[in-house]
């Protein structure tokens, strides 16, 4: 999901949130496991890492726990997100690849990565959510651990909905795009807001709407093609909302080819509904001046939100691949994922933690995070398989640009859909 990680930078939440975090911290720092204690004594690896803020201290805590259990050493090499790929390339060129890397695009290095599915075994693979694992599938194996995940979804201004007398969907609700639009317009009218909805200026967000209408940039298997009728419906809906200024037309066109968060209109109470993602939860908890909540994604054919975020991968030619594999497996253990998820308001990849309520988030964000945890299980794997295609970045950018051309009157919906299909076909399978 590119690049929510950048959007989340700069916030921090206090570590002490009652007994919830204290109990998780105790679990994370628990006694060493006798079976693995000392197994990697004297061995060391480097973990090349970027941080969004709250996850940094949690990562350090988990590394300390791992080192205590295994005797191995993990050196955390923290770099800015914008420098990550350059640093990876520099180390690869020097013939000294990092052992473990946190990246948003594991497929860029797929041919050089350890097949963790083979290294760690079927039970490890089966312990992880299959939809989320689709994003790291490669040649019949799995090249990474989905970690610190984010999920796309919607937020509403609670006070505005209440004033308009419009019911707020709960975690178990289901509503269509037509129902969402009707609700947003009714709330807009009752509160006299400038817009009905706000949305991130992002190819990912547009692709997620297309998925809800029943099609993926690279088809259901990650290498196919858009379904034209579904793509036409999705493009018509979004273009209509922006063209009629239900979503800010000026802001959309001004975005150009850049990612622009849509939370400005939402936080300014200019729009009662925001289409963004779970990375906003921690930010809103500290910055919103009004009551808000996450609500389920609208759906016509598919429900849920596309998931992405950060992934842990291991390079085959690093100094100690066995220790790297053990570290990634450790980070995937449910108790460690639960701890990380609470600290960073992210979605775990452990299947045992997928149900709402499995993660004991702080009370202030628990309802919203339950919505996003459920959303991660509802979107078919086709979205993640499309994201895993090396051509996804180029194709999603083309999708966003074609929508802009329709809004600006430079292309018809039919022309924009055809151009997006052609761009995806040209990018298919290419890095």
C-alpha positions as CSV (number, residue, x, y, z in Angstrom):
1,X,0.0,0.0,0.0
2,X,2.1,2.8,-1.2
3,X,2.8,5.0,0.6
4,X,0.7,5.0,3.7
5,X,3.9,4.5,5.6
6,X,5.0,8.0,4.6
7,X,1.6,9.4,5.6
8,X,1.9,8.0,9.1
9,X,5.2,9.5,10.0
10,X,5.4,12.0,12.8
11,X,2.9,10.8,15.3
12,X,3.5,9.2,18.6
13,X,1.2,7.7,21.2
14,X,2.1,7.3,24.9
15,X,3.2,3.8,25.7
16,X,1.2,3.5,28.9
17,X,-2.4,2.8,28.2
18,X,-3.7,1.1,31.4
19,X,-3.2,-2.6,32.0
20,X,-3.6,-3.6,28.4
21,X,-0.1,-2.5,27.3
22,X,1.4,-3.4,30.6
23,X,0.2,-7.0,30.2
24,X,1.4,-7.2,26.6
25,X,4.7,-5.7,27.5
26,X,5.1,-8.3,30.2
27,X,4.3,-11.0,27.6
28,X,6.8,-9.5,25.2
29,X,9.5,-9.5,27.8
30,X,8.7,-12.9,29.2
31,X,11.2,-15.6,30.1
32,X,13.3,-17.2,27.5
33,X,12.2,-20.4,25.8
34,X,14.4,-23.2,27.0
35,X,14.2,-25.1,23.6
36,X,15.7,-22.1,21.7
37,X,17.8,-20.4,24.4
38,X,21.4,-20.0,23.2
39,X,20.9,-21.6,19.8
40,X,22.4,-18.7,17.9
41,X,24.9,-17.6,20.6
42,X,27.7,-15.5,19.0
43,X,25.8,-15.0,15.7
44,X,24.5,-11.6,14.5
45,X,22.4,-10.1,11.8
46,X,21.4,-6.6,10.7
47,X,17.8,-5.6,10.4
48,X,17.4,-2.7,7.9
49,X,14.4,-0.8,9.1
50,X,12.4,2.4,8.8
51,X,9.9,3.5,11.3
52,X,6.5,5.3,11.4
53,X,6.9,6.3,15.0
54,X,5.1,4.0,17.5
55,X,6.5,0.8,16.2
56,X,10.2,1.7,16.9
57,X,10.2,1.1,20.6
58,X,8.0,-2.0,20.2
59,X,10.5,-3.4,17.7
60,X,13.4,-2.8,20.1
61,X,11.5,-4.5,22.9
62,X,10.8,-7.6,20.7
63,X,14.4,-7.7,19.5
64,X,15.6,-7.8,23.1
65,X,13.2,-10.7,23.8
66,X,14.5,-12.6,20.7
67,X,18.1,-12.0,21.7
68,X,17.4,-13.3,25.2
69,X,15.7,-16.4,23.8
70,X,18.2,-17.3,21.1
71,X,21.6,-15.8,22.1
72,X,21.8,-14.2,18.7
73,X,22.2,-10.5,18.1
74,X,20.0,-8.3,15.9
75,X,21.4,-4.9,15.1
76,X,18.7,-2.4,14.1
77,X,19.8,-0.2,11.3
78,X,17.2,2.5,11.0
79,X,17.0,4.6,7.8
80,X,14.5,7.1,6.5
81,X,11.8,5.5,4.3
82,X,12.8,7.7,1.4
83,X,16.4,6.3,1.6
84,X,15.5,2.6,2.0
85,X,15.7,1.4,-1.5
86,X,18.9,3.3,-2.2
87,X,20.5,1.7,0.9
88,X,19.4,-1.8,-0.1
89,X,20.8,-1.3,-3.6
90,X,24.1,0.0,-2.1
91,X,24.5,-3.0,0.1
92,X,23.6,-5.4,-2.7
93,X,26.1,-3.7,-5.0
94,X,28.8,-4.1,-2.3
95,X,28.0,-7.8,-2.1
96,X,26.9,-7.5,1.5
97,X,23.1,-7.7,1.5
98,X,21.3,-7.0,4.8
99,X,20.0,-10.1,6.5
100,X,16.5,-8.8,7.2
101,X,14.7,-5.8,5.7
102,X,11.4,-4.1,6.3
103,X,10.1,-2.9,3.0
104,X,6.8,-1.9,1.4
105,X,7.6,-3.6,-1.9
106,X,9.0,-7.1,-1.4
107,X,8.4,-8.1,-5.0
108,X,11.2,-5.7,-6.1
109,X,13.8,-8.1,-4.7
110,X,11.8,-11.3,-5.0
111,X,14.5,-13.2,-6.9
112,X,17.1,-12.5,-4.2
113,X,15.0,-13.4,-1.2
114,X,14.7,-16.6,0.9
115,X,11.5,-18.6,0.2
116,X,10.3,-18.4,3.8
117,X,7.5,-20.8,3.0
118,X,10.0,-23.6,2.3
119,X,12.5,-22.5,5.1
120,X,9.9,-22.3,7.9
121,X,7.5,-24.9,6.7
122,X,3.7,-25.4,6.0
123,X,2.7,-24.9,9.6
124,X,4.2,-21.4,9.6
125,X,2.4,-20.6,6.3
126,X,-0.9,-21.9,7.6
127,X,-0.7,-19.8,10.8
128,X,-0.9,-16.6,8.7
129,X,-3.9,-15.0,7.1
130,X,-4.1,-16.4,3.5
131,X,-5.3,-13.1,2.0
132,X,-2.5,-11.2,3.5
133,X,0.1,-13.8,2.5
134,X,-1.0,-13.4,-1.2
135,X,1.0,-10.2,-1.3
136,X,4.3,-12.1,-0.7
137,X,3.6,-15.1,-2.9
138,X,6.3,-15.8,-5.4
139,X,6.9,-18.8,-7.7
140,X,4.9,-21.1,-5.5
141,X,6.5,-19.9,-2.3
142,X,6.4,-17.0,0.2
143,X,9.2,-14.4,0.3
144,X,8.2,-12.4,3.4
145,X,6.1,-11.8,6.5
146,X,3.3,-9.3,6.2
147,X,4.1,-7.1,9.3
148,X,2.7,-3.8,10.6
149,X,-0.1,-4.0,8.2
150,X,-2.5,-1.3,7.1
151,X,-5.9,-1.7,5.6
152,X,-8.0,0.7,3.5
153,X,-11.3,1.8,4.8
154,X,-13.7,4.6,5.7
155,X,-14.2,7.0,8.6
156,X,-17.2,9.1,9.6
157,X,-17.8,12.2,11.7
158,X,-20.0,10.9,14.4
159,X,-21.6,14.2,15.4
160,X,-22.5,15.1,11.9
161,X,-24.1,11.8,11.3
162,X,-26.1,12.1,14.5
163,X,-27.3,15.6,13.7
164,X,-28.5,14.3,10.3
165,X,-30.2,11.4,11.9
166,X,-28.3,8.9,9.7
167,X,-27.4,5.6,11.4
168,X,-23.7,4.9,11.7
169,X,-22.7,1.4,10.3
170,X,-21.2,-1.0,12.9
171,X,-18.5,-3.6,12.4
172,X,-21.1,-6.1,11.4
173,X,-22.9,-3.8,9.0
174,X,-22.9,-4.1,5.2
175,X,-23.7,-1.2,2.9
176,X,-23.3,-0.6,-0.8
177,X,-21.7,2.3,-2.6
178,X,-25.1,3.8,-3.4
179,X,-26.0,3.7,0.3
180,X,-22.8,5.3,1.3
181,X,-23.2,8.1,-1.2
182,X,-26.8,8.7,-0.2
183,X,-25.8,8.8,3.5
184,X,-22.9,11.2,2.9
185,X,-25.1,13.5,0.8
186,X,-27.8,13.6,3.5
187,X,-25.2,14.4,6.2
188,X,-23.6,17.0,4.0
189,X,-27.0,18.7,3.6
190,X,-27.8,18.6,7.3
191,X,-24.5,20.1,8.3
192,X,-23.9,22.4,5.3
193,X,-20.4,21.0,4.7
194,X,-18.5,21.9,1.5
195,X,-18.1,18.3,0.4
196,X,-19.9,15.0,1.0
197,X,-16.8,12.8,1.0
198,X,-13.0,13.1,1.1
199,X,-10.6,10.6,-0.4
200,X,-6.8,10.2,-0.5
201,X,-5.4,11.2,-3.9
202,X,-3.9,7.8,-4.4
203,X,-3.9,5.0,-7.0
204,X,-4.3,2.5,-4.2
205,X,-7.5,4.1,-3.0
206,X,-8.9,4.2,-6.5
207,X,-7.9,0.6,-7.1
208,X,-9.7,-0.4,-3.8
209,X,-12.9,1.2,-5.1
210,X,-12.5,-0.8,-8.3
211,X,-12.0,-3.9,-6.2
212,X,-15.2,-3.2,-4.3
213,X,-17.0,-3.1,-7.7
214,X,-15.6,-6.5,-8.6
215,X,-12.3,-6.0,-10.5
216,X,-8.6,-5.8,-9.9
217,X,-5.9,-4.2,-11.9
218,X,-4.3,-7.6,-12.8
219,X,-7.4,-9.8,-12.5
220,X,-8.2,-12.3,-9.8
221,X,-4.9,-14.2,-10.3
222,X,-2.6,-11.2,-10.2
223,X,-1.6,-11.5,-13.9
224,X,-4.9,-11.1,-15.7
225,X,-6.8,-8.0,-16.7
226,X,-9.5,-5.6,-15.5
227,X,-13.1,-6.6,-16.0
228,X,-14.4,-3.8,-18.2
229,X,-18.0,-3.6,-17.0
230,X,-17.0,-3.4,-13.3
231,X,-14.2,-1.0,-14.1
232,X,-16.7,1.2,-16.0
233,X,-19.1,1.3,-13.0
234,X,-16.3,2.2,-10.6
235,X,-14.8,4.9,-12.8
236,X,-18.3,6.4,-13.4
237,X,-19.0,6.5,-9.7
238,X,-15.7,8.2,-8.7
239,X,-15.7,10.6,-11.7
240,X,-19.2,11.6,-11.0
241,X,-18.5,12.4,-7.3
242,X,-15.4,14.4,-8.1
243,X,-16.9,16.2,-11.2
244,X,-19.9,17.3,-9.1
245,X,-17.7,18.4,-6.3
246,X,-19.0,15.9,-3.8
247,X,-15.3,15.1,-3.5
248,X,-13.1,18.2,-3.9
249,X,-12.5,18.5,-7.6
250,X,-9.9,21.2,-7.2
251,X,-7.9,19.1,-4.7
252,X,-8.1,16.0,-6.9
253,X,-6.8,17.8,-10.0
254,X,-4.1,19.7,-8.1
255,X,-2.7,16.4,-6.8
256,X,-1.2,15.5,-10.1
257,X,0.8,12.3,-9.8
258,X,1.5,12.7,-6.1
259,X,0.0,11.0,-3.1
260,X,-2.1,13.5,-1.1
261,X,-3.9,12.5,2.1
262,X,-7.6,13.2,2.1
263,X,-7.7,13.9,5.8
264,X,-7.4,17.7,5.5
265,X,-11.1,18.1,4.5
266,X,-12.2,15.5,7.1
267,X,-10.2,17.0,10.0
268,X,-11.4,20.5,8.9
269,X,-15.0,19.2,9.1
270,X,-15.5,20.1,5.5
271,X,-16.6,16.5,4.7
272,X,-18.4,14.0,6.9
273,X,-16.9,10.9,5.3
274,X,-13.2,10.0,4.6
275,X,-11.9,7.1,2.4
276,X,-8.4,6.4,3.6
277,X,-7.0,3.7,5.8
278,X,-6.1,2.3,9.2
279,X,-2.9,4.4,9.5
280,X,-5.2,7.3,10.3
281,X,-6.4,5.8,13.5
282,X,-3.5,6.8,15.7
283,X,-3.2,10.2,14.0
284,X,-6.9,11.0,14.6
285,X,-6.7,9.8,18.2
286,X,-4.2,12.6,18.9
287,X,-5.3,15.3,16.4
288,X,-9.1,15.2,15.7
289,X,-11.1,17.8,17.6
290,X,-14.4,15.8,17.2
291,X,-15.7,12.3,17.7
292,X,-15.0,10.0,14.8
293,X,-15.1,6.3,14.1
294,X,-14.1,3.8,11.4
295,X,-16.9,2.1,9.5
296,X,-17.0,-0.8,7.1
297,X,-16.0,-0.3,3.5
298,X,-18.9,0.0,1.1
299,X,-19.2,-2.9,-1.3
300,X,-21.1,-3.9,-4.4
301,X,-19.4,-7.2,-5.4
302,X,-16.6,-7.3,-2.8
303,X,-16.4,-6.1,0.7
304,X,-13.4,-5.2,2.8
305,X,-10.3,-3.2,2.2
306,X,-7.2,-3.9,0.4
307,X,-4.3,-4.5,2.7
308,X,-0.6,-3.6,2.5
309,X,1.9,-1.9,4.7
310,X,5.3,-3.2,5.7
311,X,6.9,-6.6,5.1
312,X,9.9,-8.4,6.6
313,X,12.1,-10.2,4.1
314,X,15.4,-12.0,4.3
315,X,18.2,-12.0,1.6
316,X,19.6,-15.4,0.7
317,X,23.2,-14.2,0.4
318,X,23.3,-12.4,3.8
319,X,25.8,-13.4,6.4
320,X,23.5,-15.6,8.5
321,X,20.2,-16.6,6.7
322,X,19.3,-19.2,9.4
323,X,19.3,-16.5,12.1
324,X,17.3,-14.2,9.8
325,X,14.7,-16.9,9.2
326,X,14.4,-17.5,13.0
327,X,14.0,-13.8,13.6
328,X,11.2,-13.5,11.1
329,X,9.4,-16.5,12.5
330,X,9.7,-15.1,16.0
331,X,8.1,-11.8,14.8
332,X,5.2,-13.7,13.3
333,X,4.3,-15.4,16.6
334,X,0.8,-14.3,17.7
335,X,1.9,-12.9,21.1
336,X,4.5,-10.7,19.4
337,X,2.2,-9.6,16.6
338,X,-0.5,-8.7,19.2
339,X,2.1,-6.6,21.0
340,X,3.2,-4.8,17.8
341,X,-0.4,-4.3,16.7
342,X,-1.4,-2.5,19.9
343,X,1.7,-0.3,19.8
344,X,1.4,0.7,16.1
345,X,-2.4,0.4,15.4
346,X,-1.8,-2.1,12.7
347,X,-3.3,-5.4,11.5
348,X,-1.7,-8.7,12.4
349,X,-1.1,-11.4,9.8
350,X,-1.5,-14.3,12.3
351,X,-4.8,-16.1,11.4
352,X,-5.5,-16.7,15.0
353,X,-5.8,-12.9,15.6
354,X,-8.0,-12.1,12.6
355,X,-11.4,-12.0,14.5
356,X,-12.6,-8.6,15.9
357,X,-11.6,-8.4,19.5
358,X,-8.6,-10.7,19.3
359,X,-6.2,-7.8,19.7
360,X,-6.8,-5.7,22.8
361,X,-6.3,-2.3,21.4
362,X,-6.6,0.8,23.7
363,X,-10.2,1.6,24.4
364,X,-10.0,4.8,22.5
365,X,-9.3,3.1,19.2
366,X,-10.6,-0.5,19.8
367,X,-13.8,-0.2,17.8
368,X,-12.1,1.3,14.8
369,X,-9.3,-1.2,14.8
370,X,-11.8,-4.1,15.0
371,X,-13.5,-2.7,11.8
372,X,-10.1,-2.7,10.0
373,X,-9.2,-6.2,11.3
374,X,-12.4,-7.5,9.9
375,X,-11.9,-5.6,6.6
376,X,-8.6,-7.3,6.1
377,X,-10.4,-10.7,6.0
378,X,-13.1,-9.7,3.6
379,X,-11.3,-8.5,0.5
380,X,-10.6,-11.4,-1.9
381,X,-7.0,-12.3,-2.5
382,X,-7.1,-10.8,-6.0
383,X,-6.4,-7.4,-4.6
384,X,-3.2,-8.5,-2.8
385,X,-2.2,-10.6,-5.8
386,X,-2.5,-7.5,-8.0
387,X,-0.5,-5.5,-5.5
388,X,2.2,-8.2,-5.6
389,X,2.5,-7.8,-9.4
390,X,5.8,-5.8,-10.0
391,X,3.8,-3.7,-12.4
392,X,1.3,-2.6,-9.8
393,X,2.9,0.8,-9.0
394,X,2.8,1.9,-12.7
395,X,-0.7,0.5,-13.3
396,X,-2.2,2.2,-10.2
397,X,-0.6,5.5,-11.2
398,X,-2.1,5.2,-14.6
399,X,-5.5,4.4,-13.1
400,X,-5.3,7.6,-10.9
401,X,-4.2,9.7,-13.9
402,X,-7.0,8.4,-16.2
403,X,-9.6,9.2,-13.5
404,X,-8.1,12.8,-13.4
405,X,-8.5,13.0,-17.2
406,X,-12.2,12.1,-17.0
407,X,-12.7,14.7,-14.2
408,X,-10.9,17.3,-16.2
409,X,-12.9,16.6,-19.3
410,X,-10.0,15.2,-21.3
411,X,-11.3,11.7,-21.7
412,X,-14.6,9.7,-21.5
413,X,-15.1,7.0,-18.9
414,X,-14.8,4.4,-21.7
415,X,-11.5,5.9,-23.0
416,X,-10.1,6.1,-19.4
417,X,-11.0,2.4,-18.7
418,X,-9.4,1.3,-22.0
419,X,-6.3,3.3,-21.4
420,X,-6.0,1.9,-17.8
421,X,-6.3,-1.6,-19.2
422,X,-3.6,-0.9,-21.8
423,X,-1.3,0.5,-19.1
424,X,-1.8,-2.4,-16.8
425,X,-1.2,-4.9,-19.7
426,X,2.1,-3.0,-20.6
427,X,3.2,-3.1,-16.9
428,X,2.2,-6.7,-16.2
429,X,4.9,-8.6,-14.6
430,X,7.5,-5.7,-14.9
431,X,9.4,-4.0,-12.1
